[in-house]
Amino acid sequence: MAIDKMKKVPVHEQEPEIRAHNFNEVRQGYSKEEAQLEAQRCLNCKVPKCKEGCPNQNNIPEFIAKLKEGDVEGAYRKLAERTSLPGVCGRVCDQPHQCEGKCVRGIKGEPVAIGMLERFVADAAAAEGYDALEKAPSNGRRVAVVGSGPAGLACAYKLALDGCDVTIFEAQHEAGGVLRYGIPEYRLPKETVVEHEVRNVTRVGVKIVTDCPIGKEHTIDDLFVQGFEAVFLGVGAWSPKHMGIPGEDAEGVYTSDKFLSIFLSGDVSEPEGLELKKHVENKDIVVVGGGNVAMDVARTAVRLGARVQVVYRRSEAELPARSDEIAHAKEEGVVFNLLTNPVAVVKDLKGGVCCVELVKMALGEPDESGRRRPREIKGSNFLMKCDAIVMALGTGVDPNIAEATKGLEIDKSNRIIVKNEDGLTSRPGVYAGGDDVTGPLTVVHAMGAGRRSAAAILEYLKSKKA
Ligand SMILES: Cc1cc2nc3c(=O)[nH]c(=O)nc-3n(C[C@H](O)[C@H](O)[C@H](O)COP(=O)(O)OP(=O)(O)OC[C@H]3O[C@@H](n4cnc5c(N)ncnc54)[C@H](O)[C@@H]3O)c2cc1C
């Protein structure tokens, strides 16, 4: 295959008219030949900017160098030194604003396709069954991790590799956090990628206890009483936001987390799932919001046979979702109503959704976020007929975790206050990181935080007698 050094080796994608009817992955991975060709584009810079651009500081040039030599297992082992989730990150990280955004190749041409290379190595490791990394000898120290999302998994993985005895306590039935219950299958396969990479963590000895929320019933104090010497909190930000408009309590109004998790928890045959299917299949759905989560909801609804309209109060230029996600949604038939905002949900006689009342918006002066502030155009109200509405307005941190934890300081948005980059909270021996500290951010930011806390916990344990 000939190679244009200025361009990435192209990726194959399912055609929009086909993928709109299935949940298979949209983007296909590289073959070994394609991956090796793409790896040849890496300049192996003396000061690797790509690594600086990765919030988890993955060994990017090192793994690509191994791949260039054709040593796929070696490439995997280089990645595994810092991450247990290469298949996840290779698929869902925002590479244009992270590693690839810093790649020197990107100055004059396209950056190296670091994400696709990472994905190739991870998939090869899963297919070939490469061994887990060697662990340090046991140091006998016990650490509890609360939450099994990317932050908790990254923290537990590093602690276990360094010899600690680690148990993750997870509220849900399955481990993985948003990877398991948020990001749709067509972007992130559950069985072959998420479950496999959660197993990467158990393969280095981490125990995972599911269906076990830490909060009022089992508290952080209980964990210390049970003999854990340090605790990491990676409980994410799952509390949905509401618009507070009339009629929002109608049957058929969903929050994005509820909508996505019902399908991803595999219980569509349960009453809740059947109810949701009834509102979606061959129906008109309005999705409120313009972020990545709104795109995930819209594209999931399309695949379930709905006609989907996105409603967003600012203009196209301010849409917070990634441009490739917006393009994919449009190709799959999602219609965008920009500069439009809901003011009420109109109910039918049975209390279900009948339509949504919208108002046209105009943009004024920039607000504190730097984006132009939307304001209503008086008298521009109109009705849009729909069968269900999904509010994708963002999420916040659940206040219960702090309420149930003596001495843990939180801010007014319920985010856990940490004293430094290591995630030390106001309570000695308790660390926190990921969305519960920053508010909703990204997978790799959560992983970086979990890893930094693990390093700090190791130092804390050393300074404290066993
Ligand atoms: C729909 C959606 C799509 C996204 N897409 C992307 C993307 O493409 N790329 C990207 O980088 N980021 C994406 N994100 C953001 C990313 O998933 C999050 O930033 C990341 O998962 C945060 O990791 P975390 O470990 O902090 O929290 P989470 O992933 O939220 O995990 C927290 C875990 O803690 C558990 N938990 C909560 N409370 C308790 C308790 N009391 N006791 C025990 N366990 C508890 C939860 O059940 C959960 O398993 C997306 C988010 C959503 C919602």
The ligand as an ORCA input file, in Angstrom:
! r2SCAN-3c Opt
* xyz 0 1
  C     -23.233      9.513     27.410
  C     -21.818      9.921     27.694
  C     -20.886      9.872     26.670
  C     -19.558     10.239     26.908
  N     -18.660     10.153     25.884
  C     -17.346     10.404     26.125
  C     -16.373     10.242     25.099
  O     -16.688      9.912     23.972
  N     -15.071     10.481     25.403
  C     -14.662     10.846     26.665
  O     -13.477     10.998     26.898
  N     -15.584     11.041     27.656
  C     -16.893     10.817     27.420
  N     -17.821     10.993     28.417
  C     -17.353     11.431     29.753
  C     -16.668     10.286     30.510
  O     -17.356      9.096     30.320
  C     -16.549     10.628     31.986
  O     -15.831     11.853     32.099
  C     -15.810      9.508     32.748
  O     -16.507      8.282     32.639
  C     -15.633      9.881     34.207
  O     -15.070      8.796     34.890
  P     -15.273      8.586     36.457
  O     -14.543      7.350     36.795
  O     -14.925      9.851     37.142
  O     -16.830      8.395     36.646
  P     -17.897      7.369     36.071
  O     -17.513      6.820     34.757
  O     -19.168      8.097     36.170
  O     -17.867      6.172     37.110
  C     -18.296      6.353     38.437
  C     -18.680      5.014     39.007
  O     -18.966      5.164     40.391
  C     -20.120      4.410     40.705
  N     -20.715      4.981     41.911
  C     -21.402      6.147     42.053
  N     -21.773      6.332     43.322
  C     -21.325      5.268     44.007
  C     -21.398      4.874     45.370
  N     -22.008      5.640     46.276
  N     -20.832      3.695     45.735
  C     -20.197      2.912     44.837
  N     -20.099      3.234     43.523
  C     -20.648      4.403     43.112
  C     -20.979      4.559     39.482
  O     -21.973      3.542     39.434
  C     -19.938      4.436     38.376
  O     -19.720      3.100     38.026
  C     -19.163     10.674     28.203
  C     -20.116     10.758     29.234
  C     -21.423     10.387     28.977
  C     -22.428     10.476     30.093
*
